[in-house]
């Protein structure tokens, strides 16, 4: 498990698009008189949110694997959601 975590973290941290996006975002959102603590909090927030999201996703997927047939129904539900989004996108004027 730690190997997968390490590989994912290194992949995400070495992605220049993520670094450039957050650098551009922070430079426009950070106030000029922000303290170092404010800047650290601003920089840490997306990382914490992403970590919570990916941990909850991994836990839910691993829990689904325990139930027989969950992969089948999970794929069907996920596909249905994507089709619904596509239809909604096409019908928006």
C-alpha positions as CSV (number, residue, x, y, z in Angstrom):
1,X,0.0,0.0,0.0
2,X,2.8,2.4,0.8
3,X,4.4,1.8,-2.5
4,X,1.2,2.7,-4.3
5,X,0.9,5.8,-2.2
6,X,4.5,6.8,-2.9
7,X,4.1,6.3,-6.6
8,X,0.9,8.3,-6.7
9,X,2.4,11.1,-4.6
10,X,5.6,11.3,-6.7
11,X,3.6,11.3,-9.9
12,X,1.3,14.1,-8.7
13,X,4.2,16.2,-7.3
14,X,6.3,15.9,-10.4
15,X,3.4,17.0,-12.7
16,X,4.3,20.5,-13.9
17,X,0.7,21.3,-14.9
18,X,-0.4,21.0,-11.2
19,X,2.5,23.1,-10.0
20,X,1.9,25.8,-12.7
21,X,-1.9,25.8,-12.1
22,X,-1.6,26.3,-8.3
23,X,1.3,28.8,-8.7
24,X,-0.9,30.9,-11.0
25,X,-3.9,30.5,-8.7
26,X,-2.1,31.4,-5.6
27,X,-0.4,34.5,-7.1
28,X,-3.8,35.9,-8.0
29,X,-5.7,35.0,-4.8
30,X,-3.1,35.7,-2.2
31,X,-3.5,39.2,-0.7
32,X,-0.4,41.4,-0.8
33,X,-0.2,41.7,3.0
34,X,-0.7,38.0,3.7
35,X,1.4,36.6,6.5
36,X,3.6,33.5,6.1
37,X,1.0,31.5,8.0
38,X,-1.8,32.6,5.7
39,X,0.2,31.6,2.7
40,X,1.1,28.2,4.1
41,X,-2.6,27.6,4.9
42,X,-3.5,28.7,1.4
43,X,-0.9,26.4,-0.1
44,X,-1.8,23.4,2.1
45,X,-5.6,23.5,1.6
46,X,-5.7,21.9,-1.9
47,X,-3.3,19.2,-0.8
48,X,-5.5,18.3,2.2
49,X,-8.6,18.3,0.1
50,X,-7.1,16.1,-2.6
51,X,-5.7,13.7,0.1
52,X,-9.1,13.4,1.7
53,X,-10.8,12.8,-1.7
54,X,-8.4,10.2,-2.9
55,X,-8.4,8.4,0.5
56,X,-12.2,8.3,0.6
57,X,-12.2,7.1,-3.0
58,X,-9.7,4.3,-2.3
59,X,-11.6,3.2,0.8
60,X,-14.9,3.1,-1.0
61,X,-13.5,1.2,-4.0
62,X,-11.8,-1.3,-1.7
63,X,-15.0,-1.8,0.2
64,X,-16.9,-2.4,-3.0
65,X,-14.5,-5.1,-4.0
66,X,-15.6,-7.2,-1.0
67,X,-19.1,-7.5,-2.3
68,X,-19.6,-9.9,-5.2
69,X,-21.0,-8.1,-8.2
70,X,-20.2,-4.6,-6.9
71,X,-17.8,-4.1,-9.8
72,X,-20.4,-5.0,-12.3
73,X,-23.0,-2.6,-10.8
74,X,-20.5,0.1,-10.1
75,X,-19.5,0.1,-13.7
76,X,-23.1,0.2,-14.8
77,X,-24.0,3.1,-12.5
78,X,-20.8,5.0,-13.4
79,X,-21.5,4.6,-17.1
80,X,-25.1,5.7,-16.6
81,X,-24.0,8.8,-14.8
82,X,-21.6,9.7,-17.6
83,X,-24.3,9.1,-20.2
84,X,-26.7,11.3,-18.2
85,X,-24.1,14.1,-18.1
86,X,-23.6,13.7,-21.8
87,X,-27.3,14.0,-22.6
88,X,-27.7,17.0,-20.2
89,X,-24.7,18.6,-21.9
90,X,-26.2,18.1,-25.4
91,X,-29.6,19.5,-24.4
92,X,-28.3,22.7,-22.8
93,X,-28.7,25.6,-25.1
